[in-house]
Amino acid sequence: MRNSRNSSFSSVASLSKVGVLGCVVALAACDGGAAIESVDWRGLEARIKAVEDENATLKAQLADKVEASALSGYATSEDVAACAKASDLEDVVRTSDLATYLTEADLAGYATAEAVAACATKAELEGYATDQEVTALSTQLATFVTRPELTTTLTDYAKTSALAAYATKAELADYAKTSALAAYATKAELADYAKTSALAAYATKAELADYAKTSALAAYATKAELADYAKTSALAAYATKAELADYAKTSALAGYATNARVDGIAAAVAALNEDLAPLEIDALRVLRDDTTKNIPGDFATLADAFAWIEGYSIAQGKTVTFKLADGTYTFNAPLDIGYRDGAKVRIVGNAADASKVVLSFPTGPGLRARFGRLGWVEGVTIRGNRVDGSVGVEARETGAIRLAPGVVVENFGRTGVRALFNGYVLAEGVISKNNVEDGFAATDGGFVYAPGATATNNGRHGFAALINGGIEARNAIANDNGGHGFNAYLGSALYLDGSKAERNAFGGFTASDAAGLRVANGIANDNGEQGFGAFMSASLWADGSSATSNGEAGYTSGIAAGLRARNATATSNTFTGFEAYQGGAVQAQGSRAITTHGTGFGAYLNASMQAQGSLAQDNEGSGYEVWLGSGMNAQNAVATDNEGSGFSAGINGGLVADQARASGSLWGGFEAWLSSAISADSAISEDNQGGFSAGIGSAMTANGARSTSSRGNGFDGWMSSAIDMSGTTVEDSANAGLYAGENCSVNAQSAEVMGSGWVGLGVNYSSTLNGDFAYVHDNGSDGIHCAGGVCHVRSARIENNSGVGLNVFWTGWLDAALTTTSGNNPNTYMPVSTTDGISILYADPFYNPQP
């Protein structure tokens, strides 16, 4: 029991002063204090409480009693006997009742019922024209022509039948002319006269016959005269003589204790408290109603208020509010919250302007809760002095603090708001600024809930979660911080949907070291590094987000991290719109990379990217680029007006661009180089430097693709590469429709090649061409140009080419079985011999010298 007695025994001083006598007697029976521990303290406390309640009731009763001397100025029953009662005045008209009635003088200018009896009613005038209607008719008649004017032509005039709806003079005979109405009053003249209906609310003389005239009221008291008299209803609170009969007179109080005697009992109670203090008796006190204490007023400081409340418990569902007046409250030590019912305590300053109530902590940390809780802090600015290591608001080791929207935390030497070691801070709509390190931080299992919060001008990160910490800050803002806007690392998590990061020195949204960050529909603008970045096995979700004018990439995933940014936008970023490197992975389906100073979508160093259905436009590098063992899926993607290639794979890179479209590229539409591969089935290349290209041991698959208006070759193969372009259409290439050299392999079955400025299909230097069923026509030089290669062009159609239809030279081989030629240049070289359907031809060395 000793452990429960500490904090509230001081409350005994407030107990009944009479009841203490029983306590003194009980203690007197003890043998020198030897039996103190055996006293029934609970029974003793119950007896003290009962006597206290009885004494308080008696005091309350005495406070309401009236002494005879106090009634000297009041009227007796005889004094008011001659006064009128409410029932006496029931049938009497008050002056105020007549205020809405008119006197005879007021009615002097008004017509009586007899005076208006001869006037026509509205109902009687129903069929007559008003002045306005007659005026309108006169205006209308002015447009009709006279008889002399009818002598010319009747074409534009109304026939008699058309006048059937108009009245004749005979029909107007019963209607009054204006002159006949001279004796009648106009509406304007009647405006000041009362209508019969308007008099309905007035009483007639006969109806006023039963009302008293002013002269008849002379014997009655006016309201002014009655003002000093009590009405019957006003006496309800006063006791009658009969009711006072049972109350004690002064003489009857002789047996009761005087104030002096009661004061003596109070002194005895205080002495008893002092004597019993060492016994550590703790009587529990409960605040059972919502309570507000003012500071200053009830307490000088918040620390005093918390010291007071330690002696109380707060009932379930009730709160205690410490209301702070405007001003600055300076603390020379942290305000530590350890109160057991702290979750029911509220600190309230100026809710409309938090800058007017400042909690100043110039020597170190600010508000702290360790194990304890603080239910609500509102309308205050919590301000530090940038002391090393200081934190503005901190909850740790299961402690919890709730801050209201608009609270400001500023100028602390480390972090504005922090939760750690399973602590919890609710900081919705809070502003944390100008702190030496982070605005908001959660670490070592701590959690910060801060939707709509703002972190600005902090020395390091705006929002930081580390070592399994967590922050939820949807629709938050982090701007102008010295590190990252939002940063999660070492296994931590950030949930930030709809948040914005601007002008931070490092990244906008960053996750690293196995951390996770989600920011759907986020905004990252003008940050010093990437807008959204995931690194070192971390993951970041940024669907629907926007990254603009960041110092590096818009979206980056590196070192085995994963980043999801579907339907996102990257605009005017310095390096890359969307980037994956060193084993990183990016999902950017349906996203857009626009006006980036480098590549739109790039994967490097064994990284991977998904960019299906995306758009790369007006970038200074390539639209889509993979190299160094990386891979990208860009099916149905679009690359427009990029200064590099539309789609590029290099150095063992792989790119899937089926159904993709490349247009307006300064370089090639689709380019694979240095042992790389591109799949571009059904893709379209339009108005690029080259259409589809594979070089240095690379492979290009473009079945059913289309190349239009290339400024170089429609398809191009070089240095031991392979191209599969079966079923393609190649149109209006400035150079060759296809040209492959140096041990390349080309499959152009069923391809159609037309309008090229040079040859249709050309290979040389030990390359092979399969052009079976191809249709090659209307090209600027040879249809088939087989210079030192092996060409299979069976069942093909070679028509209307400006050069030779089939041209084989430099020991080239041609299989053109069942192929037809027509309309080509007549200077066709003739075969020397034919073996098994393969024609071996030679070319004039003068025109086509052997290489």
Solvent accessible surface area in square Angstrom, and as a share of the most:
residue,aa,sasa,rsa
1,M,107,0.48
2,R,109,0.40
3,N,145,0.75
4,S,67,0.43
5,R,13,0.05
6,N,101,0.52
7,S,57,0.37
8,S,2,0.01
9,F,14,0.06
10,S,81,0.52
11,S,8,0.05
12,V,6,0.04
13,A,61,0.47
14,S,82,0.53
15,L,32,0.16
16,S,6,0.04
17,K,61,0.26
18,V,57,0.33
19,G,9,0.08
20,V,0,0.00
21,L,92,0.46
22,G,22,0.21
23,C,1,0.01
24,V,71,0.41
25,V,105,0.60
26,A,36,0.28
27,L,38,0.19
28,A,81,0.63
29,A,91,0.70
30,C,25,0.15
31,D,116,0.60
32,G,86,0.82
33,G,35,0.34
34,A,89,0.69
35,A,44,0.34
36,I,30,0.15
37,E,106,0.47
38,S,91,0.59
39,V,32,0.18
40,D,99,0.51
41,W,9,0.03
42,R,173,0.63
43,G,25,0.24
44,L,12,0.06
45,E,47,0.21
46,A,63,0.48
47,R,136,0.50
48,I,8,0.04
49,K,103,0.44
50,A,60,0.47
51,V,46,0.26
52,E,39,0.17
53,D,67,0.35
54,E,126,0.56
55,N,27,0.14
56,A,57,0.44
57,T,74,0.43
58,L,67,0.33
59,K,102,0.43
60,A,58,0.45
61,Q,93,0.41
62,L,84,0.42
63,A,82,0.64
64,D,114,0.59
65,K,84,0.36
66,V,81,0.47
67,E,115,0.52
68,A,90,0.70
69,S,88,0.57
70,A,60,0.47
71,L,61,0.30
72,S,101,0.65
73,G,75,0.72
74,Y,114,0.43
75,A,68,0.53
76,T,61,0.35
77,S,86,0.56
78,E,127,0.57
79,D,87,0.45
80,V,48,0.28
81,A,79,0.61
82,A,104,0.81
83,C,37,0.22
84,A,52,0.40
85,K,128,0.54
86,A,83,0.64
87,S,72,0.47
88,D,88,0.46
89,L,60,0.30
90,E,137,0.61
91,D,140,0.73
92,V,39,0.22
93,V,18,0.10
94,R,145,0.53
95,T,112,0.65
96,S,67,0.43
97,D,74,0.38
98,L,58,0.29
99,A,82,0.63
100,T,114,0.66
101,Y,85,0.32
102,L,60,0.30
103,T,83,0.48
104,E,126,0.56
105,A,84,0.65
106,D,70,0.36
107,L,69,0.34
108,A,86,0.66
109,G,65,0.62
110,Y,90,0.34
111,A,31,0.24
112,T,82,0.47
113,A,76,0.59
114,E,138,0.62
115,A,65,0.51
116,V,60,0.34
117,A,82,0.64
118,A,102,0.79
119,C,73,0.44
120,A,40,0.31
121,T,77,0.45
122,K,153,0.65
123,A,82,0.63
124,E,108,0.48
125,L,88,0.44
126,E,141,0.63
127,G,61,0.59
128,Y,98,0.37
129,A,57,0.44
130,T,54,0.31
131,D,91,0.47
132,Q,136,0.60
133,E,97,0.43
134,V,63,0.36
135,T,86,0.50
136,A,62,0.48
137,L,87,0.43
138,S,64,0.42
139,T,92,0.54
140,Q,87,0.39
141,L,104,0.52
142,A,85,0.66
143,T,110,0.64
144,F,101,0.42
145,V,62,0.35
146,T,82,0.47
147,R,203,0.74
148,P,98,0.62
149,E,88,0.40
150,L,61,0.30
151,T,112,0.65
152,T,111,0.65
153,T,69,0.40
154,L,126,0.63
155,T,115,0.67
156,D,129,0.67
157,Y,63,0.24
158,A,66,0.51
159,K,155,0.66
160,T,117,0.68
161,S,90,0.58
162,A,61,0.47
163,L,78,0.39
164,A,87,0.68
165,A,101,0.78
166,Y,111,0.42
167,A,60,0.46
168,T,78,0.45
169,K,183,0.78
170,A,83,0.65
171,E,101,0.45
172,L,92,0.46
173,A,81,0.63
174,D,130,0.68
175,Y,113,0.43
176,A,47,0.36
177,K,157,0.66
178,T,98,0.57
179,S,91,0.59
180,A,63,0.49
181,L,68,0.34
182,A,91,0.70
183,A,102,0.79
184,Y,125,0.48
185,A,52,0.41
186,T,63,0.37
187,K,159,0.67
188,A,85,0.66
189,E,101,0.45
190,L,89,0.44
191,A,77,0.59
192,D,129,0.67
193,Y,110,0.42
194,A,30,0.23
195,K,129,0.55
196,T,107,0.62
197,S,86,0.56
198,A,57,0.45
199,L,58,0.29
200,A,89,0.69
201,A,92,0.72
202,Y,75,0.29
203,A,30,0.23
204,T,78,0.45
205,K,153,0.65
206,A,84,0.65
207,E,102,0.46
208,L,65,0.32
209,A,79,0.61
210,D,142,0.74
211,Y,103,0.39
212,A,38,0.30
213,K,155,0.66
214,T,114,0.67
215,S,91,0.59
216,A,60,0.47
217,L,32,0.16
218,A,89,0.69
219,A,101,0.78
220,Y,101,0.38
221,A,53,0.41
222,T,75,0.44
223,K,136,0.58
224,A,85,0.66
225,E,102,0.46
226,L,54,0.27
227,A,77,0.60
228,D,140,0.73
229,Y,115,0.44
230,A,56,0.44
231,K,153,0.65
232,T,100,0.58
233,S,89,0.58
234,A,56,0.43
235,L,75,0.37
236,A,89,0.69
237,A,99,0.77
238,Y,102,0.39
239,A,50,0.39
240,T,77,0.45
241,K,160,0.68
242,A,83,0.64
243,E,97,0.44
244,L,53,0.26
245,A,80,0.62
246,D,139,0.72
247,Y,101,0.38
248,A,61,0.48
249,K,160,0.68
250,T,105,0.61
251,S,94,0.60
252,A,59,0.46
253,L,66,0.33
254,A,94,0.73
255,G,78,0.75
256,Y,119,0.45
257,A,51,0.40
258,T,90,0.52
259,N,125,0.64
260,A,79,0.61
261,R,152,0.56
262,V,17,0.10
263,D,86,0.45
264,G,41,0.39
265,I,14,0.07
266,A,29,0.22
267,A,64,0.50
268,A,36,0.28
269,V,1,0.01
270,A,56,0.43
271,A,51,0.40
272,L,9,0.04
273,N,18,0.09
274,E,133,0.60
275,D,99,0.51
276,L,9,0.04
277,A,55,0.43
278,P,96,0.60
279,L,31,0.15
280,E,65,0.29
281,I,4,0.02
282,D,33,0.17
283,A,21,0.16
284,L,129,0.64
285,R,63,0.23
286,V,48,0.28
287,L,28,0.14
288,R,164,0.60
289,D,102,0.53
290,D,95,0.49
291,T,32,0.18
292,T,81,0.47
293,K,49,0.21
294,N,74,0.38
295,I,0,0.00
296,P,83,0.52
297,G,71,0.68
298,D,75,0.39
299,F,33,0.14
300,A,71,0.55
301,T,59,0.34
302,L,2,0.01
303,A,53,0.41
304,D,66,0.34
305,A,0,0.00
306,F,19,0.08
307,A,72,0.56
308,W,63,0.22
309,I,0,0.00
310,E,71,0.32
311,G,7,0.07
312,Y,37,0.14
313,S,23,0.15
314,I,4,0.02
315,A,22,0.17
316,Q,162,0.72
317,G,67,0.65
318,K,70,0.30
319,T,47,0.28
320,V,0,0.00
321,T,18,0.11
322,F,0,0.00
323,K,77,0.32
324,L,1,0.00
325,A,50,0.39
326,D,83,0.43
327,G,32,0.31
328,T,89,0.52
329,Y,33,0.12
330,T,85,0.49
331,F,20,0.08
332,N,126,0.65
333,A,61,0.47
334,P,39,0.24
335,L,10,0.05
336,D,83,0.43
337,I,3,0.01
338,G,57,0.55
339,Y,4,0.01
340,R,132,0.48
341,D,25,0.13
342,G,0,0.00
343,A,59,0.46
344,K,46,0.19
345,V,0,0.00
346,R,77,0.28
347,I,0,0.00
348,V,16,0.09
349,G,2,0.02
350,N,32,0.16
351,A,71,0.55
352,A,103,0.80
353,D,53,0.27
354,A,15,0.11
355,S,70,0.45
356,K,105,0.44
357,V,0,0.00
358,V,9,0.05
359,L,0,0.00
360,S,20,0.13
361,F,2,0.01
362,P,44,0.28
363,T,84,0.49
364,G,5,0.05
365,P,37,0.23
366,G,0,0.00
367,L,0,0.00
368,R,75,0.27
369,A,1,0.00
370,R,136,0.50
371,F,119,0.49
372,G,8,0.08
373,R,111,0.41
374,L,3,0.01
375,G,17,0.16
376,W,45,0.16
377,V,0,0.00
378,E,36,0.16
379,G,3,0.03
380,V,0,0.00
381,T,4,0.02
382,I,0,0.00
383,R,87,0.32
384,G,9,0.09
385,N,94,0.48
386,R,121,0.44
387,V,51,0.29
388,D,136,0.71
389,G,49,0.48
390,S,2,0.01
391,V,4,0.03
392,G,0,0.00
393,V,0,0.00
394,E,8,0.04
395,A,0,0.00
396,R,67,0.25
397,E,43,0.19
398,T,71,0.41
399,G,0,0.00
400,A,17,0.13
401,I,1,0.01
402,R,115,0.42
403,L,3,0.01
404,A,2,0.01
405,P,82,0.52
406,G,33,0.32
407,V,0,0.00
408,V,21,0.12
409,V,0,0.00
410,E,13,0.06
411,N,38,0.19
412,F,0,0.00
413,G,7,0.07
414,R,101,0.37
415,T,2,0.01
416,G,0,0.00
417,V,0,0.00
418,R,29,0.11
419,A,0,0.00
420,L,11,0.06
421,F,83,0.35
422,N,104,0.53
423,G,2,0.02
424,Y,81,0.31
425,V,0,0.00
426,L,47,0.23
427,A,0,0.00
428,E,80,0.36
429,G,19,0.19
430,V,0,0.00
431,I,60,0.30
432,S,0,0.00
433,K,60,0.26
434,N,53,0.27
435,N,1,0.00
436,V,59,0.34
437,E,49,0.22
438,D,2,0.01
439,G,0,0.00
440,F,0,0.00
441,A,4,0.03
442,A,0,0.00
443,T,13,0.08
444,D,48,0.25
445,G,29,0.28
446,G,1,0.01
447,F,64,0.27
448,V,0,0.00
449,Y,53,0.20
450,A,0,0.00
451,P,11,0.07
452,G,39,0.37
453,A,0,0.00
454,T,29,0.17
455,A,0,0.00
456,T,23,0.13
457,N,81,0.41
458,N,2,0.01
459,G,46,0.44
460,R,84,0.31
461,H,14,0.06
462,G,0,0.00
463,F,0,0.00
464,A,0,0.00
465,A,0,0.00
466,L,31,0.15
467,I,70,0.36
468,N,104,0.54
469,G,3,0.03
470,G,10,0.09
471,I,2,0.01
472,E,31,0.14
473,A,0,0.00
474,R,70,0.26
475,N,93,0.48
476,A,1,0.01
477,I,66,0.34
478,A,0,0.00
479,N,26,0.13
480,D,51,0.27
481,N,3,0.02
482,G,35,0.33
483,G,2,0.02
484,H,24,0.11
485,G,0,0.00
486,F,0,0.00
487,N,10,0.05
488,A,0,0.00
489,Y,40,0.15
490,L,89,0.44
491,G,33,0.32
492,S,4,0.02
493,A,55,0.43
494,L,5,0.02
495,Y,80,0.30
496,L,0,0.00
497,D,26,0.13
498,G,32,0.31
499,S,0,0.00
500,K,65,0.28
501,A,0,0.00
502,E,34,0.15
503,R,118,0.43
504,N,1,0.01
505,A,52,0.40
506,F,94,0.39
507,G,0,0.00
508,G,0,0.00
509,F,0,0.00
510,T,6,0.04
511,A,0,0.00
512,S,19,0.12
513,D,47,0.24
514,A,65,0.51
515,A,4,0.03
516,G,22,0.21
517,L,6,0.03
518,R,87,0.32
519,V,0,0.00
520,A,12,0.09
521,N,97,0.50
522,G,1,0.01
523,I,61,0.31
524,A,0,0.00
525,N,31,0.16
526,D,76,0.39
527,N,3,0.02
528,G,40,0.38
529,E,53,0.24
530,Q,7,0.03
531,G,0,0.00
532,F,0,0.00
533,G,0,0.00
534,A,0,0.00
535,F,35,0.15
536,M,94,0.42
537,S,72,0.46
538,A,3,0.02
539,S,62,0.40
540,L,4,0.02
541,W,83,0.29
542,A,0,0.00
543,D,22,0.11
544,G,33,0.32
545,S,3,0.02
546,S,37,0.24
547,A,0,0.00
548,T,41,0.24
549,S,46,0.30
550,N,1,0.00
551,G,27,0.26
552,E,63,0.28
553,A,1,0.01
554,G,0,0.00
555,Y,0,0.00
556,T,7,0.04
557,S,0,0.00
558,G,0,0.00
559,I,71,0.36
560,A,65,0.50
561,A,4,0.03
562,G,26,0.25
563,L,4,0.02
564,R,56,0.20
565,A,0,0.00
566,R,75,0.27
567,N,106,0.54
568,A,1,0.00
569,T,29,0.17
570,A,0,0.00
571,T,37,0.21
572,S,36,0.23
573,N,0,0.00
574,T,51,0.30
575,F,114,0.48
576,T,7,0.04
577,G,0,0.00
578,F,0,0.00
579,E,32,0.14
580,A,0,0.00
581,Y,50,0.19
582,Q,92,0.41
583,G,36,0.35
584,G,1,0.01
585,A,40,0.31
586,V,2,0.01
587,Q,65,0.29
588,A,0,0.00
589,Q,40,0.18
590,G,30,0.29
591,S,0,0.00
592,R,111,0.40
593,A,0,0.00
594,I,30,0.15
595,T,53,0.31
596,T,0,0.00
597,H,94,0.42
598,G,18,0.17
599,T,13,0.08
600,G,0,0.00
601,F,0,0.00
602,G,0,0.00
603,A,0,0.00
604,Y,25,0.10
605,L,74,0.37
606,N,110,0.56
607,A,4,0.03
608,S,53,0.34
609,M,4,0.02
610,Q,73,0.33
611,A,0,0.00
612,Q,44,0.19
613,G,43,0.41
614,S,3,0.02
615,L,40,0.20
616,A,0,0.00
617,Q,56,0.25
618,D,60,0.31
619,N,0,0.00
620,E,87,0.39
621,G,18,0.17
622,S,7,0.04
623,G,0,0.00
624,Y,0,0.00
625,E,37,0.17
626,V,0,0.00
627,W,74,0.26
628,L,59,0.29
629,G,35,0.34
630,S,4,0.02
631,G,27,0.26
632,M,9,0.04
633,N,41,0.21
634,A,0,0.00
635,Q,54,0.24
636,N,85,0.44
637,A,0,0.00
638,V,49,0.28
639,A,0,0.00
640,T,30,0.17
641,D,71,0.37
642,N,1,0.01
643,E,91,0.41
644,G,4,0.04
645,S,1,0.01
646,G,0,0.00
647,F,0,0.00
648,S,7,0.04
649,A,0,0.00
650,G,0,0.00
651,I,45,0.23
652,N,95,0.49
653,G,4,0.03
654,G,27,0.26
655,L,3,0.02
656,V,54,0.31
657,A,0,0.00
658,D,20,0.10
659,Q,89,0.39
660,A,1,0.01
661,R,95,0.35
662,A,0,0.00
663,S,20,0.13
664,G,25,0.24
665,S,0,0.00
666,L,105,0.52
667,W,147,0.52
668,G,2,0.02
669,G,0,0.00
670,F,0,0.00
671,E,45,0.20
672,A,1,0.01
673,W,85,0.30
674,L,68,0.34
675,S,59,0.38
676,S,4,0.03
677,A,47,0.36
678,I,4,0.02
679,S,30,0.19
680,A,0,0.00
681,D,38,0.20
682,S,54,0.35
683,A,0,0.00
684,I,54,0.27
685,S,0,0.00
686,E,58,0.26
687,D,68,0.35
688,N,0,0.00
689,Q,81,0.36
690,G,16,0.16
691,G,1,0.01
692,F,0,0.00
693,S,15,0.10
694,A,0,0.00
695,G,0,0.00
696,I,59,0.30
697,G,41,0.39
698,S,4,0.03
699,A,41,0.32
700,M,2,0.01
701,T,43,0.25
702,A,0,0.00
703,N,50,0.25
704,G,41,0.39
705,A,2,0.02
706,R,98,0.36
707,S,0,0.00
708,T,22,0.13
709,S,44,0.28
710,S,2,0.01
711,R,97,0.35
712,G,15,0.14
713,N,25,0.13
714,G,0,0.00
715,F,0,0.00
716,D,37,0.19
717,G,2,0.02
718,W,86,0.30
719,M,97,0.43
720,S,67,0.43
721,S,4,0.03
722,A,43,0.33
723,I,6,0.03
724,D,42,0.22
725,M,0,0.00
726,S,26,0.17
727,G,39,0.38
728,T,1,0.01
729,T,27,0.16
730,V,0,0.00
731,E,40,0.18
732,D,71,0.37
733,S,2,0.01
734,A,65,0.50
735,N,59,0.30
736,A,0,0.00
737,G,0,0.00
738,L,0,0.00
739,Y,41,0.16
740,A,0,0.00
741,G,5,0.05
742,E,68,0.30
743,N,92,0.47
744,C,4,0.02
745,S,56,0.36
746,V,5,0.03
747,N,43,0.22
748,A,0,0.00
749,Q,60,0.26
750,S,65,0.42
751,A,1,0.01
752,E,50,0.22
753,V,0,0.00
754,M,38,0.17
755,G,32,0.31
756,S,3,0.02
757,G,48,0.47
758,W,86,0.30
759,V,0,0.00
760,G,0,0.00
761,L,0,0.00
762,G,0,0.00
763,V,0,0.00
764,N,12,0.06
765,Y,96,0.36
766,S,76,0.49
767,S,0,0.00
768,T,55,0.32
769,L,1,0.00
770,N,44,0.22
771,G,0,0.00
772,D,9,0.04
773,F,125,0.52
774,A,1,0.01
775,Y,56,0.21
776,V,0,0.00
777,H,18,0.08
778,D,74,0.38
779,N,2,0.01
780,G,37,0.36
781,S,26,0.17
782,D,9,0.05
783,G,0,0.00
784,I,0,0.00
785,H,20,0.09
786,C,0,0.00
787,A,0,0.00
788,G,20,0.19
789,G,1,0.01
790,V,55,0.32
791,C,0,0.00
792,H,60,0.27
793,V,0,0.00
794,R,103,0.38
795,S,35,0.23
796,A,2,0.01
797,R,115,0.42
798,I,0,0.00
799,E,31,0.14
800,N,80,0.41
801,N,3,0.01
802,S,69,0.45
803,G,12,0.12
804,V,11,0.06
805,G,2,0.02
806,L,28,0.14
807,N,6,0.03
808,V,0,0.00
809,F,3,0.01
810,W,50,0.17
811,T,106,0.61
812,G,0,0.00
813,W,110,0.39
814,L,3,0.01
815,D,12,0.06
816,A,20,0.16
817,A,39,0.30
818,L,151,0.75
819,T,24,0.14
820,T,80,0.47
821,T,70,0.40
822,S,60,0.38
823,G,58,0.56
824,N,26,0.13
825,N,59,0.30
826,P,128,0.80
827,N,94,0.48
828,T,59,0.34
829,Y,35,0.13
830,M,138,0.62
831,P,61,0.38
832,V,103,0.59
833,S,53,0.34
834,T,87,0.51
835,T,77,0.45
836,D,137,0.71
837,G,37,0.35
838,I,49,0.25
839,S,26,0.17
840,I,50,0.25
841,L,16,0.08
842,Y,130,0.50
843,A,11,0.09
844,D,51,0.26
845,P,95,0.60
846,F,166,0.69
847,Y,147,0.56
848,N,28,0.15
849,P,83,0.52
850,Q,115,0.51
851,P,97,0.61
